[in-house]
Every structure is written in C-alpha cells, then in structure tokens.
Amino acid sequence: MTKPYISRESSYENGPLFSSKRYSAPHDSNAETSTPEEHDDALVRTRFRLQELYKTLEDPSILRDVEAAISLASSFQSSFQGKLNQKLGAALTALAEIHTQISRPMLYLHLSLSCDSANEKARQVASIVRERWAVANANHLTFFEQEVGHDMSEERYQALLQSDDIVLHHRGYVDHVRKLAAHRLGSDVERALTLRSPFGPEEWRDYFDETEVSLRFRVQHPDAPRTQLALSETLNLCYHHQNGDLRFAALKSLNRGLKKSLASISTRTLNAVLGSHGLETKERDFPHSMASRNLENMISDSVVDALHHAVRSEGANQAKRYYRLLAKQLKQKTLRWSDRTAKCDSSTTKIAWEDGIEIVRAAWSKFSPTLASFATKFVDEGWVDAPPYRGKQSGAFNYSVILPAPHGIRSYTFMNYHGTERDVMTLAHEFGHGVHGMLAAQAQGPLLHQAPLAYAETASIFGEMLVFEHLRAQEPAREFSLLMDKCSDVINTVVRQISFSFFEQRAHALRNQSKLTAADFTKLWHDVTVELYGPEGELFTYAETDYLWTYVSHFMSPFYVYAYAFGELLTQSLFALRTELGDRFEPLYLDLLRAGGSKDAVALLKPFGLNPNDPDFWMRGIRCSLGAWLDRAEELSRDTP
C-alpha cells in the first residue's frame, strides 16, 4: 500500500531541506520560551482536517472500510486466481480498487498517530487494521505475484501487452513484479511471511519511534533552557544555535543521553532488523544485502556503486573545501562536530507562516504556474499540519494518496514550522513531494503513482532549488550566507547520507556473522565518519559523537538512506539544464513527475539527454552544485574585508 515519503531530517543532525520519520528542522528559537503558537495565528490554524476522513478513532466506518477492502480482496481471489493469463487487465483494475479502498483507513491512522504520538487508542486501532489486512493480503492476494511472475510465459505476457490497453498502461508495474519473481519463495512461504509481517521488523521500528519520542535531555550551559528538552529541541541547540559553546554543550548532553537512554534499545532493534534482513537476503537468493533495495528502486548495482564512489571521492573533497571555508568564517582552526552546520551570519529573523507560503509560491510561479497552484491548494484544502505542539511527532513528511470517491487524489504535508529559513526550505521540499504525488496519481492511477524511493526526491529537491535561487536573486547582500547554508544542506544530504550507507553496509556484513554490540556499532560509526570527513584534527574533533548512530531511524529500513544522495545529485544535474533547454524544460519536467513509478531512472532522464549509467554523471552532479557554489562562495569570501 502507499507509504509516505519521509523527510531525511528524521535521520540526521542537520535538519531538512526536503520520501515516511519524523524530525523537523532544528530551529533557532527556544521552543520552551518562545513558540510560534504565541504570535502566528495563521500557523496555529493550519492543521489537518482529519474529520473529513473519519469523525473520530471510534468511528465504526474505519473497520467497515477495512472489511470492505477485505471483501474486495476475497472477490479478487475468486475472480482471478488461475485466470490471469486471460484476465490480467481486469485483475489490475480490481487490484487498483483494493489499493484505493484500504488507503483511507491507513492514511487516517498514520496521520492521527503523527499528530498525537502517545494516543493509545490510535495505536490499538492501527494494530487491529494492520493485522486484519495482513491476513487478507496473505489469504487473497499473494497468488497474483506467483501467477504473474512465475506462471505466465513471456510469450503470453507480450500478447497481453499487444491486446489489452490496461495491461499496457500498467506495464511498469507488471514488469517489476516479474523481475521480483526470481526472488520469491513458494506460495505457502510467501503467505506465511505476509501473515507474520505485522509482528516482525515493523514492530521494532514502531517501538523505536515510541521510545525516541519520549527522550529528554538537559543541557548544562548558562544560556541553555532550564527545562528538559525533546530530541528535536536538543538537536536545534546542537547544530543551529549561534553560540558555539552552547552547541557543544548540547552535543555533549545529546551523546551522553543517547548512551544512557537509547544505546541499548537501538542495539537490540538494529540487531533484530539487520538479522531479519540478512536472513531474507539469503533465503531469497539476493547476491548482497543492498540488492533487494536496488531492485525495489529500479536501479542497477553498478549505478549505485558509481554513486557511492563519486561521493566518497569528489563529494568528500568538496565537503572538505566547505568546512575549511566555514572554519575560516568561524575563526577556528579545527571544528567541533557541533559546528558542522553553524551559520555564517547572525540573522535570527522569524518568517511568519503565511510569508513562508508566499515565498514558495513566488519562487515556483517564476518557473511554473502549475507548481505554484498546488502550493495554494494544499493549504486551502486542509491538507497541511504545520505548527509544533505537544504530543506531535517531530519532523516532516508528505503522504500522497488516491482515496475512494468522493475524496479522490489528496496530498498531506506534515511538518513542524518554527519560522526559520530552513523551515521554508522544508516546506518547499514537502510541497514538491506533494506536486509529484498529485501529478503522478492523475496520470498513473493507484498502482503506479508512487515513484521508487531513489527518484521520489526529484520534485522535492527541485522545489527547494527554486526557492534557493529566488532568495539568492531577492537578497544579493546575503548571497554568501545563502550559498554556505545551501552547501551545508547538500553535504548533509549527499556526503552524510552516503556515510550512513557505508555504515549500514558494514553493519549488515558483520551482523551476518553474529550479533553486534553497542561498541561494534560505535566503532563502525567512527570509521565511516573519519573516512569521509578526515582524520581527527584535520578538520574536526570527534569528541561526543560516539552514540549519534543510535537515533538514525532510517537504519530501521535497510538502505533507505542512499536514495537522498541519488535524488539530490540527479536533481542538480536536471536543474543545471534549465537554461540550455529553455521553454522545453518545464513540459519535460512535468512529464517526468507524471511518470510516477512507471519508468526507471534511465528512461526518465533520457528526454533530457542525461544517463545515470554514465560513470561521470554523479561527478558532474557534484561539480555543478557544490563545486560551483563553493567557487562563488570562495570568491565572495576573498572580496570581503
């Protein structure tokens, strides 16, 4: 079923730019003493209108809709099992209806829990729904992959493509099912695994999320808040406060608090998730631990390897350029880890919610009125939940979905808006996902509207870039600061995420031999950090960084993280073509978004003359973004007295 695109800030220390956990951008304000709710009425009013989906969590329509989806699944089996050679087109239409039917309760429960993470009733209902649907899926739907993937001959499939327009439209979906067929186990085994799915790694991920929401830290510094801070508030102090000593004090509190409160839980959780993934990799005969994710992302192993190589070499070198320039601006010989995302200016201007919306609309309008119209629609329809409030999960995500009539296509954006420039970038990022989801849903329907993770980031990063260029043109006096902030964000999206990927690769390899200890994870974390950021003392000191791996929730979804680097560099290569292609660019770009999950990356980029199979593609993506921005930033730095 459809899943939300999770913002990358859920995994990291830097905060956003941006497709489903949930930490928002760390912010510059002290959330304990000055919150947007006190002075931004428009922000406070910007909440999901969930009652349009169901009245309350007690609404009997929730379980009735689940039962209706189960009934459709049962009818699907009765109508099509053993008959897909003749009825594949009709089966695809029926399968799309099932996806649409179950999406409404799934969406409602996900949004309810995101807005009220401690709501036991929501967790109970979500558990009931998940378990009932797993049984229905196992009993009534697993035959589809078996028959389409194993039992249908290539000759018969090609004949159906020629004779049935519905099959032809869903070719991307069916092709993917057939590619996965080589790694399917027997029908009885697949059924059993589906029945057990609510009680496997997903439960560990839920437990991790629940635990993480409850974490509190007390920062020992004269200027720190006197109260205990949530994780996102601590991260805000750690990476975005103007006072460097306070940043380090927050890092110290964070690291030691994570060691005490989360290290044991994260170690156990990761061992469970990695162990389960390793077993499934072996049983499904994948050649290596990343292979299933690469196949899901519709990307070849060689392309993924080329991405990692480019970031480890060119990306790391450009990052070191940036940190040397940052150290010069901060008048420091060596940076502490908490200085990594420090701002070069002292601006603390708050951007009101409606002003943030207008910045996005204005930036997008210059490129495409079509894009700008969606930004207005999302807010007007009540599909945005923006203010931070007690009980709300941290972070940001977008959840685009096709619901049964009369609801239709919708796109929900969840975030915690504190009024910083980074929050405006997050807004552009999430709305970019929303535009992608809406356009693809209109063109492709329920089975193909969600793009594979690796290029689901295209529209979100493109949306950010439009805002970045808009601000750069509007505020020339701040060009240096804007460039430095953008470099920092992209380094965290590209270099940092690839360091996370290397951490995962090595952790999975070791977990295949035995369980890992917290010390094992800490050593891997340190090793990959040094590998990409340089040895101790060259650019950074690594004091108080030992346990930062413990709260990276994306590790609970193996090899999720490299998609951020993939999407960032792919989009930067696209963005660089706007001038060259002129008026042809916008329609080509909108067509790319409409493709959803119907094409792989090679086919998507072909109209632009780009090829991700080219080993130099990723190098060029780094040079035309980070390289070019740093050239300009260094020039401005030399010109400043």
Secondary structure as GFF3:
##gff-version 3
##sequence-region A 1 641
A	DSSP	beta_strand	5	6	.	.	.	ID=ss1
A	DSSP	three_ten_helix	8	10	.	.	.	ID=ss2
A	DSSP	three_ten_helix	36	38	.	.	.	ID=ss3
A	DSSP	alpha_helix	41	45	.	.	.	ID=ss4
A	DSSP	three_ten_helix	50	52	.	.	.	ID=ss5
A	DSSP	alpha_helix	61	80	.	.	.	ID=ss6
A	DSSP	alpha_helix	84	115	.	.	.	ID=ss7
A	DSSP	alpha_helix	120	140	.	.	.	ID=ss8
A	DSSP	alpha_helix	142	146	.	.	.	ID=ss9
A	DSSP	pi_helix	147	151	.	.	.	ID=ss10
A	DSSP	alpha_helix	154	163	.	.	.	ID=ss11
A	DSSP	alpha_helix	165	169	.	.	.	ID=ss12
A	DSSP	alpha_helix	171	180	.	.	.	ID=ss13
A	DSSP	three_ten_helix	181	183	.	.	.	ID=ss14
A	DSSP	alpha_helix	187	196	.	.	.	ID=ss15
A	DSSP	three_ten_helix	197	199	.	.	.	ID=ss16
A	DSSP	alpha_helix	201	213	.	.	.	ID=ss17
A	DSSP	alpha_helix	231	240	.	.	.	ID=ss18
A	DSSP	alpha_helix	244	261	.	.	.	ID=ss19
A	DSSP	alpha_helix	263	283	.	.	.	ID=ss20
A	DSSP	alpha_helix	291	296	.	.	.	ID=ss21
A	DSSP	alpha_helix	301	310	.	.	.	ID=ss22
A	DSSP	pi_helix	311	315	.	.	.	ID=ss23
A	DSSP	alpha_helix	316	330	.	.	.	ID=ss24
A	DSSP	beta_strand	335	336	.	.	.	ID=ss25
A	DSSP	three_ten_helix	337	339	.	.	.	ID=ss26
A	DSSP	alpha_helix	353	367	.	.	.	ID=ss27
A	DSSP	alpha_helix	369	380	.	.	.	ID=ss28
A	DSSP	beta_strand	384	385	.	.	.	ID=ss29
A	DSSP	beta_strand	397	403	.	.	.	ID=ss30
A	DSSP	beta_strand	408	414	.	.	.	ID=ss31
A	DSSP	alpha_helix	421	444	.	.	.	ID=ss32
A	DSSP	alpha_helix	453	456	.	.	.	ID=ss33
A	DSSP	alpha_helix	458	474	.	.	.	ID=ss34
A	DSSP	three_ten_helix	476	478	.	.	.	ID=ss35
A	DSSP	alpha_helix	479	511	.	.	.	ID=ss36
A	DSSP	alpha_helix	518	533	.	.	.	ID=ss37
A	DSSP	beta_strand	540	541	.	.	.	ID=ss38
A	DSSP	three_ten_helix	548	551	.	.	.	ID=ss39
A	DSSP	three_ten_helix	553	556	.	.	.	ID=ss40
A	DSSP	alpha_helix	562	575	.	.	.	ID=ss41
A	DSSP	alpha_helix	578	581	.	.	.	ID=ss42
A	DSSP	three_ten_helix	582	584	.	.	.	ID=ss43
A	DSSP	alpha_helix	585	594	.	.	.	ID=ss44
A	DSSP	alpha_helix	601	605	.	.	.	ID=ss45
A	DSSP	three_ten_helix	606	608	.	.	.	ID=ss46
A	DSSP	alpha_helix	616	622	.	.	.	ID=ss47
A	DSSP	pi_helix	623	627	.	.	.	ID=ss48
A	DSSP	alpha_helix	628	639	.	.	.	ID=ss49
###
